[in-house]
Amino acid sequence: MSESAPSPLPAAAPFWLSVALVPLIALAAWGGGAWWLLVPVYAWYLTTALDGVLGLNGDNPDPDTATEALFWHRAVTLIWFPLQCAALLGCLWVVAQGRLSGWESLGLFFALGVMSGSVGIVYAHELLHQKSPLERWLGDLLLASVLYSHFRTEHLLVHHSWVSTPRDVVSARYNEGFYRFFWRVLTEGPRSAWRAETRFLARAGRSPWDRRNPFWRYAMLQAAMLGLAFAVAG
């Protein structure tokens, strides 16, 4: 097999385990009850147990591997936005029909959060680091679907430059508890990203409101996602 030939699917199979979350979400939406529990159980516990059973894989892929040879590794990230968007809008539609009780709806949305947070944002992060405009756009769309678009700026302009320093709001402080860290990331992350973009524009002699500020794109994409949600669920 040539270096540019697609790698066999088994090499990328562990990454495709994430796709199983989609039918589990569908089952939770259709069946109601406690079916939503299958999502966190699968995402957090079953896959962890499977990882322990299969053991450590010491193989390190060659960093010079041609992009074409990583087809199956990349494909799962490329299809994730339509899968996540369909799951999100489908669940909104189901809840809007009034078929589920209040606690069933809360459980379903918790399951969606597990899927979009444990997988969606991780895949968005990988997509944003790619050179292809398509992949970067898919990363932006994934972040917009969870109203977290500022992550792109915060990660690329702040985290990469100031990781593990006080200037990086997404680096946990020494002995910092999870909930304090989580709240700080949610509240300070957008402000940190905005400051980074305004400094970047200022160096080029441009206003923070310049059309080149990606926050315009973030706002439009998130507004489009909210519009879709309203159209589906009212």
Secondary structure, DSSP 8 states (H G I E B T S, - for coil): --TTS---HHHHHHHHGGGGHHHHHHHHHHH-TTGGGHHHIIIIIIHHHHHHHH--------TT--GGGGHHHHHHHHTHHHHHHHHHHHHHHHHHTT-S-HHHHHHHHHHHHHHIIIIIHHHHHHHHTSS-HHHHHHHHHHHHHTT-TTHHHIIIIIIHHHTTSTT-TTS--TT--HHHHHHHHHHHHHHHHHHHHHHHHHHTT--TTSTT-HHHHHHHHHHHHHHHHHHHH-
